[in-house]
C-alpha cells in the first residue's frame, strides 16, 4: 500500500479530556489528525506525539470547516468524534447543533473515505439512556441534517432552549444515528458505533460533579461507585476502532461503571408501555 492509500485516523475534540486521551491511545504508525476548536491545544498535542500527527482547527457547526478537515482524507482509518457540549456549558439550541447535528455533519463529510477497515466511534452519553423519546420526537432526531431541527422539535412539543432536555435528546439521537448509518457504512466495508460514557473525571465531568445531588444520585449506587477516568474511556474507543472489534457495528457501548442501570428501577413486566414508547427501544423509559 502506497502512502496515498494509507488509512488516516481522525480524532475530533482532541484538545482536552477524553478526546486527548483517545488521540494518545490511537497514536501509532498510521497518520493521525487531531482536531479541535482550540488549535493551540491540539498543536501542543502534536509536539508531544510526534511527526505522524497533524493538528487542525475545526468547529463542527461550520460546514465549510468540516469539509476542509475531511477533504485530504482519502481513506479513513478511525474516526472518533468526542466534541460536545453539556447542559452546564450552553443553552439548548447550541447543544443540539454541536452534539447531534455536528456529529451527523462530520459523518456525512467523511462518508466518501469509508473503506474496508474504517471505523467510527460517535460519542453519546449515559444521558441518552435515561429516557426513550416519544416516536414523534425520535422521528425528528433521526433527521438531524434536515432544515431547522429546533423548529421541528418545537412543533412536537419540545422546549428546545432547555439544556437538560437538549442534552438527553441530542445524545439519544447520536445513539440512533450510529445505528441507522451502520448498513450504509457496511456496504463500504466500514463500521460505526456510539460510545456512552458515564460521569468522567474531566473538566466537563467536573461541571456535573459540582451539581452534587445529581452526580451522587448516579455515582453512589453504581457497581463501580467512582468517577471514570479519561483513559478508561479511551481504551474502549481504541478497541472499537481496532481489528479486534471487526464484528461490532450499529450498537451503543455504555461505559459508566454500571451507573445508568443501577440508578433505574427494574422494569415492571406487567406495565403498559403506553402509545408513545418506541417498541424498538432497548432501554426502559426513565425521565430524570
C-alpha positions in Angstrom: 0.0 0.0 0.0 1.5 3.3 -1.0 1.4 6.4 1.2 -1.6 7.9 -0.6 -3.6 4.8 0.2 -2.7 4.6 3.8 -5.6 4.9 6.2 -5.7 8.1 8.3 -7.1 8.3 11.8 -9.0 11.4 12.9 -10.0 12.4 16.4 -12.3 15.5 16.8 -12.3 17.1 20.2 -8.7 16.1 20.9 -7.8 19.3 22.7 -8.6 18.0 26.2 -10.2 15.4 28.3 -11.5 12.2 26.7 -10.6 13.4 23.2 -7.0 13.9 24.1 -6.8 10.5 25.8 -8.3 8.9 22.7 -5.7 10.6 20.5 -3.0 9.3 22.7 -4.5 5.8 22.7 -4.8 5.7 18.9 -1.3 7.2 18.2 0.8 4.7 16.4 2.2 4.0 13.0 -0.7 5.4 11.0 -1.2 9.1 10.2 -3.3 10.8 12.9 -5.2 14.1 12.6 -6.1 15.7 15.9 -8.8 18.4 15.6 -10.4 20.8 17.9 -11.8 24.3 18.1 -8.7 25.1 20.2 -5.9 24.9 17.7 -3.3 25.7 20.3 -4.3 22.7 22.4 -4.0 20.2 19.6 -0.8 21.8 18.3 0.7 21.2 21.8 -0.5 17.6 21.4 1.2 17.1 18.1 4.5 18.3 19.6 4.2 15.6 22.2 3.1 12.8 19.9 5.5 13.3 17.0 5.7 13.8 13.3 2.9 11.4 12.2 0.4 13.6 14.0 -1.2 16.7 12.4 -3.2 19.4 14.2 -6.3 21.0 12.7 -8.8 23.6 13.8 -12.4 22.7 13.3 -15.8 23.9 14.5 -18.2 21.1 13.7 -21.1 23.5 13.5 -19.4 25.0 10.4 -20.0 23.0 7.2 -17.0 24.6 5.4 -14.6 23.8 8.2 -15.8 20.2 8.4 -15.4 19.7 4.7 -11.9 21.2 4.8 -11.0 18.7 7.5 -12.3 15.7 5.7 -11.1 16.7 2.2 -7.5 15.5 2.5 -8.5 12.1 4.0 -8.8 9.7 1.0 -9.0 6.5 3.1 -10.4 6.6 6.6 -8.9 4.5 9.3 -10.6 5.5 12.6 -12.9 8.5 13.1 -13.6 9.4 16.7 -16.0 12.3 17.5 -15.7 13.4 21.1 -16.6 17.0 20.6 -19.7 18.0 22.6 -21.5 20.4 24.9 -23.0 19.5 28.3 -26.0 21.3 29.9 -23.6 23.2 32.1 -21.8 24.7 29.1 -24.5 26.1 26.8 -28.2 26.6 26.3 -30.4 24.1 24.4 -30.0 25.1 20.8 -26.2 25.0 20.7 -26.3 21.6 22.4 -28.4 20.1 19.6 -26.2 21.9 17.0 -22.9 20.5 18.3 -23.8 17.1 19.8 -26.2 15.8 17.2 -26.2 18.0 14.1 -22.4 18.5 14.2 -21.8 14.7 14.6 -24.1 14.0 11.7 -22.3 16.7 9.6 -18.9 15.1 10.3 -20.1 11.6 9.4 -21.5 12.9 6.1 -18.3 14.7 5.2 -16.1 11.6 5.8 -18.5 9.1 4.1 -16.7 9.1 0.8 -13.5 8.0 2.6 -15.0 4.9 4.2 -13.3 1.8 3.1 -12.8 -1.8 4.4 -11.5 -1.5 7.9 -12.8 2.0 8.5 -14.4 2.5 11.9 -16.2 5.5 13.5 -16.9 6.0 17.2 -19.5 8.7 17.9 -19.6 9.9 21.5 -23.0 9.8 23.1 -23.6 9.7 26.8 -25.3 7.7 29.6 -27.8 10.5 29.4 -29.0 9.1 26.1 -30.2 6.0 28.0 -32.3 7.9 30.6 -35.4 8.4 28.5 -37.0 6.8 25.5 -38.2 9.7 23.4 -41.7 9.6 22.0 -41.9 8.4 18.4 -42.8 11.8 17.1 -39.7 13.3 18.8 -37.4 10.5 17.6 -38.6 10.9 14.1 -37.2 14.5 14.2 -33.9 13.4 15.9 -33.4 10.8 13.2 -33.2 13.6 10.5 -30.6 15.9 12.1 -29.4 17.3 8.8 -32.8 18.3 7.5 -33.6 22.0 7.8 -34.5 23.6 11.2 -34.1 20.8 13.7 -35.1 23.2 16.6 -38.2 24.3 14.8 -39.2 20.7 14.1 -38.7 19.7 17.7 -40.7 22.7 18.9 -43.5 21.6 16.7 -43.7 18.3 18.5 -43.7 19.9 21.9 -40.1 20.1 22.9 -38.7 23.2 24.7 -35.5 23.4 22.6 -34.0 26.1 24.9 -33.9 23.7 27.9 -30.3 22.5 28.2 -31.0 19.3 30.1 -33.6 18.1 27.7 -31.3 19.1 24.8 -28.5 17.0 26.2 -30.6 13.9 26.8 -32.3 14.1 23.4 -29.1 15.0 21.4 -27.3 12.0 22.9 -30.3 9.7 22.2 -30.1 11.0 18.7 -26.4 10.2 18.4 -27.1 6.6 19.5 -29.8 6.2 16.9 -27.6 7.9 14.2 -24.9 5.3 14.6 -27.4 2.5 14.5 -29.1 3.9 11.4 -25.8 4.5 9.5 -24.4 1.1 10.1 -25.9 -0.5 7.0 -24.6 2.3 4.8 -21.1 2.1 6.3 -21.2 -1.7 6.0 -21.7 -1.5 2.2 -18.3 0.2 2.0 -16.7 -2.2 4.5 -16.8 0.2 7.5 -18.2 0.0 10.9 -19.9 2.7 13.1 -20.8 2.6 16.8 -21.7 5.1 19.5 -20.0 5.1 22.9 -21.8 6.4 26.0 -19.5 7.4 28.9 -20.7 7.9 32.4 -19.5 10.7 34.6 -15.8 11.1 33.8 -13.1 13.0 35.7 -12.6 15.8 33.1 -13.4 19.5 33.0 -16.8 18.7 31.6 -17.4 16.0 34.1 -16.4 18.3 36.9 -19.2 20.7 36.0 -21.7 17.9 36.5 -20.0 16.8 39.8 -20.4 20.4 41.1 -24.1 19.6 41.0 -23.5 17.3 43.9 -27.0 15.9 44.3 -27.4 14.9 40.7 -23.9 13.4 40.4 -24.1 11.4 43.7 -27.5 10.0 42.6 -25.7 8.2 39.8 -22.3 7.5 41.4 -23.2 6.2 44.8 -25.5 3.3 43.8 -23.2 2.2 40.9 -21.5 -1.1 41.0 -18.2 0.8 40.5 -19.0 3.9 42.7 -16.5 6.4 41.4 -15.8 8.7 38.5 -14.4 7.2 35.3 -11.0 8.1 34.0 -10.5 9.5 30.5 -8.0 6.7 29.7 -10.6 4.1 30.6 -13.0 5.5 28.0 -10.1 6.0 25.5 -9.1 2.3 25.8 -12.7 1.2 24.9 -12.8 3.7 21.9 -9.4 2.4 20.7 -10.6 -1.2 20.9 -13.8 -0.3 19.0 -11.6 1.2 16.2 -9.3 -1.9 16.1 -9.5 -5.1 14.1 -10.3 -6.8 17.4 -13.8 -5.3 17.1 -14.3 -6.2 13.5 -17.7 -7.8 14.2 -19.1 -4.8 16.2 -21.3 -2.2 14.5 -24.5 -0.4 14.8 -24.7 -0.5 18.6 -24.1 1.7 21.6 -21.4 0.8 24.2 -22.3 2.0 27.6 -19.2 2.7 29.8 -20.4 4.1 33.0 -19.4 1.7 35.8 -22.9 0.4 35.8 -24.3 3.7 37.0 -27.2 4.1 34.5 -29.0 0.9 35.1 -28.1 0.7 38.8 -30.0 4.1 39.2 -33.1 2.8 37.4 -35.9 0.8 39.0 -36.2 -2.7 37.5 -38.8 -2.8 34.6 -42.3 -3.9 35.5 -43.1 -6.7 33.1 -46.8 -6.0 33.6 -46.6 -2.3 32.9 -48.3 -0.8 29.9 -45.6 1.0 27.9 -48.1 3.4 26.5 -48.6 4.6 23.0 -45.5 6.9 22.8 -42.8 4.5 23.9 -40.7 3.2 21.0 -41.2 -0.5 20.9 -37.7 -0.9 19.3 -36.0 0.8 22.2 -33.8 -1.4 24.3 -34.0 0.7 27.4 -36.7 1.3 29.9 -38.3 4.7 29.9 -36.9 6.7 32.8 -37.1 10.5 33.0 -34.7 12.0 35.4 
